[in-house]
């Protein structure tokens, strides 16, 4: 998919050090007919780092910032991602090094910290290149729609997306390409958790939000294990909803939450979302402006509430695991829930009961095959909760 990509730059703020980049989110933002790269301190101050630039990637523990500059513009989002110079900026001092001039699409890249080599998706290949991009050390994939490589720093395993098939992993020498079970077409922008145990990714469905490049029309965020186990839905949209989010997502420093961009309670901007599946989210103060896309960097977890709060409210689902039926029961200040939904392991809606005005709802799983399911429960007086349910023989 050669329209998911990278773009532009010209340094416009005072020089900053790698220390200045710690605990900050860096992202691209639409600015009329072009994009800029900005940095957010979590307090509502969004300073411009680079004008006419996009697709930042902070690498090597914050020592370098990668991006594209000089790409096409003309007011169309897709053109911002086409051609231009791939640049590596040294954060301390601000010197630029042009890695190469591209005349195609660059769809994601990463650096391996142990030897400073790069994984870069360019044209119809994912390459393993030298630090200065002068030497092609090998080809990881020659499948044209394999993109968005991210390297697990502990062992060099690369995860990527094929937008028309699934997520996949591949060794840096190009061997062992393996699709990740329970992922599907339009699952994109995977990234390893800080401990390397989880893969965070974005899921779309083809119902695109106006004005957003289709690779970043995100309906929900998920996390999954390398072997396809423990698929966990992190956000609250039904699988058939239109896109709500306009960016990839990144992890907090401790892996307890993720950061993304989208609309929450009618307000657009940067968001922090709990990574435990409890669906708690909150706004990060952000300056007003255009659409946010391609986030990099991280922050410490800021959410003060999570799944423990729901447990304190005595929202229970039992028996779990079950052979046939489960009971959803809650102790709320107001009786009833707005919605109870049953989702399959891929997040597809299979059953729904709306406006259930009791404190107890029965869900019959008798007709469904054994496996993992998710109950999305929306009380009237508190945020939604997602509970994983296992059906056994």
C-alpha positions as CSV (number, residue, x, y, z in Angstrom):
1,X,0.0,0.0,0.0
2,X,2.1,2.9,-1.3
3,X,0.0,5.7,0.1
4,X,0.6,5.2,3.8
5,X,3.8,7.2,4.4
6,X,6.3,9.9,5.3
7,X,7.1,13.5,4.5
8,X,8.8,17.1,5.0
9,X,10.9,19.7,7.1
10,X,12.7,23.0,8.0
11,X,13.8,23.6,11.6
12,X,12.0,26.6,13.1
13,X,12.5,26.5,16.8
14,X,15.6,26.9,19.0
15,X,18.0,23.9,19.3
16,X,16.8,21.3,21.8
17,X,18.7,18.4,23.4
18,X,17.8,14.8,23.7
19,X,17.0,15.5,27.3
20,X,14.4,18.1,26.1
21,X,12.6,15.3,24.1
22,X,12.2,13.0,27.1
23,X,8.6,12.6,28.3
24,X,7.2,14.3,25.2
25,X,5.1,13.3,22.3
26,X,6.2,14.3,18.8
27,X,3.8,14.2,15.9
28,X,2.9,15.5,12.5
29,X,0.0,18.0,12.1
30,X,-1.8,19.3,9.0
31,X,-1.2,23.0,8.6
32,X,-3.4,24.1,5.7
33,X,-1.9,22.5,2.5
34,X,1.2,21.1,4.3
35,X,2.3,19.4,7.5
36,X,4.5,20.3,10.4
37,X,6.2,18.4,13.2
38,X,5.4,19.5,16.7
39,X,6.3,18.5,20.2
40,X,3.9,18.3,23.1
41,X,4.8,18.6,26.8
42,X,1.6,17.2,28.2
43,X,0.5,20.6,29.5
44,X,-1.0,22.1,26.4
45,X,2.3,23.6,25.0
46,X,2.8,22.3,21.4
47,X,6.0,23.9,20.0
48,X,6.8,23.6,16.3
49,X,10.0,21.7,15.7
50,X,9.9,21.5,11.9
51,X,7.7,23.2,9.3
52,X,6.6,21.4,6.1
53,X,7.7,18.1,7.6
54,X,5.9,14.9,8.6
55,X,6.3,11.3,9.8
56,X,8.7,11.8,12.6
57,X,10.4,8.7,14.2
58,X,12.4,9.3,17.4
59,X,15.1,6.6,17.6
60,X,18.2,5.5,19.5
61,X,16.9,6.6,22.9
62,X,16.0,10.0,21.6
63,X,19.4,10.8,20.0
64,X,18.0,11.0,16.5
65,X,14.8,12.2,14.8
66,X,14.0,10.7,11.4
67,X,11.5,12.4,9.0
68,X,10.9,13.3,5.4
69,X,11.1,16.8,3.9
70,X,10.5,18.2,0.5
71,X,7.7,15.9,-0.4
72,X,4.8,16.9,-2.7
73,X,2.0,19.1,-1.2
74,X,-0.7,20.8,-3.3
75,X,-3.1,20.6,-0.4
76,X,-3.8,16.9,-0.8
77,X,-2.9,14.6,2.1
78,X,-1.7,11.8,-0.1
79,X,0.8,14.1,-1.8
80,X,2.4,15.0,1.5
81,X,3.5,11.4,1.7
82,X,5.1,11.2,-1.7
83,X,8.8,11.6,-2.5
84,X,11.1,14.0,-0.7
85,X,14.3,13.6,1.3
86,X,14.6,11.0,4.1
87,X,16.5,12.9,6.8
88,X,18.2,11.9,10.1
89,X,18.6,14.8,12.5
90,X,21.0,14.7,15.5
91,X,18.9,16.0,18.4
92,X,21.9,17.5,20.2
93,X,23.1,20.2,17.9
94,X,20.4,19.9,15.2
95,X,22.7,18.7,12.3
96,X,20.9,17.0,9.4
97,X,22.1,14.1,7.4
98,X,20.2,13.2,4.2
99,X,19.8,9.4,4.1
100,X,18.4,9.5,0.5
101,X,16.2,11.3,-2.0
102,X,13.2,9.1,-2.6
103,X,10.8,9.3,-5.6
104,X,8.4,6.7,-4.3
105,X,6.7,6.1,-0.9
106,X,8.5,5.4,2.3
107,X,6.1,3.5,4.5
108,X,7.7,3.3,7.9
109,X,11.2,2.7,9.3
110,X,13.1,1.9,12.4
111,X,16.7,1.6,13.8
112,X,18.3,-1.3,15.6
113,X,20.1,0.2,18.5
114,X,22.7,-2.6,18.9
115,X,24.4,-1.9,15.5
116,X,22.6,1.3,14.2
117,X,21.3,-0.4,11.1
118,X,17.9,0.6,9.7
119,X,14.8,-1.2,8.6
120,X,13.1,0.9,5.9
121,X,10.1,0.2,3.7
122,X,10.7,1.8,0.3
123,X,9.1,1.0,-3.0
124,X,8.2,-2.7,-2.9
125,X,10.8,-3.9,-0.4
126,X,11.7,-3.7,3.2
127,X,15.5,-3.2,3.4
128,X,18.1,-3.8,6.0
129,X,20.5,-0.8,5.5
130,X,23.5,0.7,7.0
131,X,23.2,3.7,9.4
132,X,24.0,6.2,6.7
133,X,21.7,4.3,4.2
134,X,24.7,4.0,1.8
135,X,24.8,0.1,1.9
136,X,22.0,-2.3,1.4
137,X,22.8,-5.1,3.8
138,X,19.8,-7.3,2.8
139,X,16.2,-7.4,1.9
140,X,13.7,-8.4,4.6
141,X,10.6,-8.5,2.4
142,X,9.9,-8.2,-1.3
143,X,6.2,-8.3,-1.0
144,X,5.0,-4.9,-2.2
145,X,2.4,-4.3,0.5
146,X,4.6,-5.3,3.4
147,X,5.3,-2.0,5.3
148,X,5.8,-0.2,8.6
149,X,8.7,-2.2,10.0
150,X,9.4,-1.9,13.7
151,X,12.3,-3.7,15.4
152,X,12.1,-5.5,18.8
153,X,15.3,-4.3,20.3
154,X,15.9,-7.4,22.4
155,X,16.4,-9.7,19.5
156,X,16.0,-7.8,16.2
157,X,12.7,-9.4,15.2
158,X,10.7,-7.1,12.9
159,X,7.0,-6.7,13.0
160,X,5.1,-5.0,10.1
161,X,1.8,-4.7,8.4
162,X,0.4,-5.9,5.0
163,X,-2.6,-3.7,4.7
164,X,-4.5,-6.2,2.5
165,X,-3.6,-9.3,4.5
166,X,-2.5,-9.1,8.2
167,X,0.3,-8.2,10.5
168,X,3.5,-10.3,10.2
169,X,6.9,-10.8,11.6
170,X,10.2,-11.5,9.8
171,X,13.8,-11.9,10.8
172,X,16.2,-9.1,9.7
173,X,17.9,-11.5,7.3
174,X,14.5,-12.0,5.5
175,X,13.8,-15.5,6.8
176,X,10.8,-16.7,8.7
177,X,8.1,-14.3,7.5
178,X,5.1,-15.3,9.6
179,X,1.6,-13.8,9.6
180,X,0.3,-13.0,13.1
181,X,-2.8,-15.1,13.8
182,X,-6.1,-13.2,14.7
183,X,-5.0,-10.1,12.7
184,X,-6.6,-9.2,9.4
185,X,-6.6,-6.8,6.5
186,X,-6.6,-3.1,7.5
187,X,-4.6,-3.9,10.7
188,X,-1.8,-1.4,10.5
189,X,1.1,0.4,12.3
190,X,2.3,-2.3,14.8
191,X,4.7,-1.4,17.5
192,X,6.3,-3.5,20.2
193,X,5.5,-2.9,23.9
194,X,8.4,-1.7,26.1
195,X,8.9,-5.2,27.4
196,X,8.6,-6.8,23.9
197,X,5.7,-9.0,25.0
198,X,2.8,-7.2,23.2
199,X,2.2,-5.7,19.7
200,X,0.0,-2.6,19.6
201,X,-1.8,-1.9,16.3
202,X,-4.5,0.1,14.6
203,X,-7.6,-1.5,13.0
204,X,-9.8,0.1,10.3
205,X,-12.7,-1.2,8.3
206,X,-13.0,0.8,5.1
207,X,-15.5,3.4,6.5
208,X,-13.2,6.4,6.3
209,X,-13.5,9.7,8.0
210,X,-13.5,12.7,5.7
211,X,-10.1,14.4,5.3
212,X,-8.0,11.6,6.7
213,X,-5.6,9.6,4.6
214,X,-7.0,6.1,4.4
215,X,-4.0,4.4,6.1
216,X,-4.8,6.5,9.3
217,X,-8.5,6.1,9.4
218,X,-8.4,4.1,12.7
219,X,-11.6,2.6,14.2
220,X,-10.0,0.9,17.2
221,X,-6.7,0.1,18.8
222,X,-5.7,-3.4,19.9
223,X,-2.9,-5.3,21.4
224,X,-1.9,-8.9,20.8
225,X,0.7,-11.4,21.6
226,X,3.3,-12.5,19.0
227,X,1.6,-15.9,18.6
228,X,-1.9,-14.3,18.1
229,X,-3.1,-15.0,21.7
230,X,-4.7,-12.5,24.0
231,X,-6.2,-10.1,21.4
232,X,-7.3,-7.2,23.5
233,X,-9.5,-4.3,22.3
234,X,-8.4,-1.0,23.8
235,X,-10.9,1.4,22.5
236,X,-14.7,1.7,22.5
237,X,-16.0,1.8,18.9
238,X,-18.1,-0.9,17.3
239,X,-16.3,-2.7,14.4
240,X,-18.7,-1.1,11.9
241,X,-18.2,2.5,13.1
242,X,-16.5,5.1,11.0
243,X,-13.0,6.1,11.9
244,X,-12.6,8.1,15.1
245,X,-8.8,8.2,15.3
246,X,-6.3,9.8,12.9
247,X,-2.9,8.4,14.0
248,X,-0.9,5.4,14.8
249,X,-0.6,4.8,18.6
250,X,2.5,4.5,20.8
251,X,3.1,3.1,24.3
252,X,3.6,4.9,27.6
253,X,7.0,4.3,29.2
254,X,5.7,1.5,31.5
255,X,3.3,0.0,28.9
256,X,0.2,0.7,31.1
257,X,-1.4,3.1,28.5
258,X,-1.1,4.2,24.9
259,X,-1.1,7.6,23.2
260,X,-3.1,8.4,20.1
261,X,-5.0,11.2,18.4
262,X,-8.8,11.3,17.9
263,X,-12.1,12.5,19.2
264,X,-13.3,11.8,22.8
265,X,-16.5,13.3,24.1
266,X,-16.7,15.6,21.1
267,X,-13.2,17.0,21.6
268,X,-10.4,16.3,19.1
269,X,-6.8,16.1,20.1
270,X,-4.1,13.9,21.8
271,X,-5.5,11.1,24.0
272,X,-4.2,8.7,26.6
273,X,-6.0,5.3,26.6
274,X,-5.6,2.5,29.2
275,X,-3.8,-0.5,27.8
276,X,-5.6,-3.0,30.1
277,X,-8.8,-3.2,28.0
278,X,-10.8,-1.2,30.5
279,X,-11.4,1.5,27.8
280,X,-10.6,4.4,30.1
281,X,-9.3,7.4,28.2
282,X,-8.5,11.1,28.8
283,X,-7.4,14.1,26.9
284,X,-3.9,15.4,26.9
285,X,-3.9,19.2,26.7
286,X,-3.1,20.1,23.1
287,X,-3.0,23.3,21.2
288,X,-5.7,23.8,18.6
289,X,-4.9,22.9,15.0
290,X,-5.3,20.5,12.2
291,X,-5.4,16.7,12.1
292,X,-2.7,14.9,14.1
293,X,-0.9,11.9,12.6
294,X,2.2,9.8,13.0
295,X,3.0,10.1,16.7
296,X,6.4,9.2,18.1
297,X,8.0,9.6,21.6
298,X,6.4,8.7,24.9
299,X,5.2,9.9,28.3
300,X,4.8,8.4,31.7
301,X,1.3,7.0,32.4
302,X,-1.0,9.8,33.4
303,X,-4.4,8.1,33.8
304,X,-5.5,8.0,37.4
305,X,-8.2,5.4,36.9
306,X,-8.3,2.0,35.3
307,X,-10.0,-1.4,35.5
308,X,-9.6,-1.4,39.3
309,X,-12.2,1.3,39.4
310,X,-14.7,-0.8,37.7
311,X,-14.0,-3.7,40.1
312,X,-14.7,-1.3,43.0
313,X,-18.0,-0.5,41.4
314,X,-18.8,-4.3,41.5
315,X,-19.4,-4.8,37.8
316,X,-19.2,-8.5,37.4
317,X,-19.4,-11.1,34.6
318,X,-19.9,-14.7,35.7
319,X,-19.5,-17.6,35.2
320,X,-16.2,-17.1,33.3
321,X,-15.2,-19.3,31.6
322,X,-18.6,-20.7,30.7
323,X,-20.2,-23.4,28.6
324,X,-23.4,-21.5,27.6
325,X,-24.6,-18.4,29.4
326,X,-22.9,-15.5,31.2
327,X,-24.5,-13.0,33.6
328,X,-23.6,-9.3,33.5
329,X,-24.4,-7.7,36.8
330,X,-23.5,-4.3,38.2
331,X,-24.0,-2.2,41.3
332,X,-24.5,1.3,39.9
333,X,-25.9,4.6,41.3
334,X,-28.5,4.4,38.5
335,X,-30.0,1.1,37.3
336,X,-29.4,-0.1,33.8
337,X,-26.9,0.2,31.0
338,X,-27.0,2.0,27.7
339,X,-25.6,-1.0,25.8
340,X,-24.3,-4.6,26.2
341,X,-22.4,-5.9,23.1
342,X,-20.8,-9.3,22.4
343,X,-17.8,-9.2,20.1
344,X,-15.8,-12.2,18.7
345,X,-12.0,-12.5,19.0
346,X,-11.6,-10.3,15.9
347,X,-13.7,-7.5,17.5
348,X,-16.8,-8.2,15.2
349,X,-20.2,-7.5,16.8
350,X,-22.2,-10.7,17.1
351,X,-24.9,-9.7,19.6
352,X,-26.2,-6.5,21.2
353,X,-28.9,-5.5,23.7
354,X,-29.6,-1.8,24.0
355,X,-31.1,0.2,26.8
356,X,-31.3,-2.8,29.2
357,X,-33.0,-1.2,32.2
358,X,-32.1,-3.8,34.8
359,X,-29.0,-4.4,36.9
360,X,-28.6,-7.9,35.4
361,X,-28.4,-9.0,31.7
362,X,-28.0,-12.6,30.5
363,X,-26.0,-13.4,27.4
364,X,-26.4,-16.7,25.7
365,X,-23.3,-18.1,24.1
366,X,-24.8,-21.5,23.5
367,X,-24.9,-21.1,19.7
368,X,-21.3,-19.9,19.4
369,X,-18.2,-22.1,19.0
370,X,-15.7,-22.4,21.9
371,X,-13.1,-19.6,22.1
372,X,-12.5,-16.0,23.3
373,X,-15.2,-13.4,23.2
374,X,-15.5,-9.8,24.5
375,X,-18.4,-8.2,26.4
376,X,-18.5,-4.4,26.0
377,X,-20.7,-3.0,28.9
378,X,-21.7,0.7,28.9
379,X,-23.3,1.7,32.3
380,X,-25.4,4.9,32.3
381,X,-23.2,6.7,34.9
382,X,-19.7,5.6,34.1
383,X,-17.4,4.8,31.2
384,X,-17.6,1.5,29.2
385,X,-15.8,-1.6,30.2
386,X,-14.7,-4.5,28.1
387,X,-14.5,-8.0,29.7
388,X,-12.9,-11.0,28.0
389,X,-15.1,-14.2,28.2
390,X,-13.9,-17.7,27.5
391,X,-16.4,-20.3,26.2
392,X,-15.3,-23.9,26.8
393,X,-16.6,-27.2,25.5
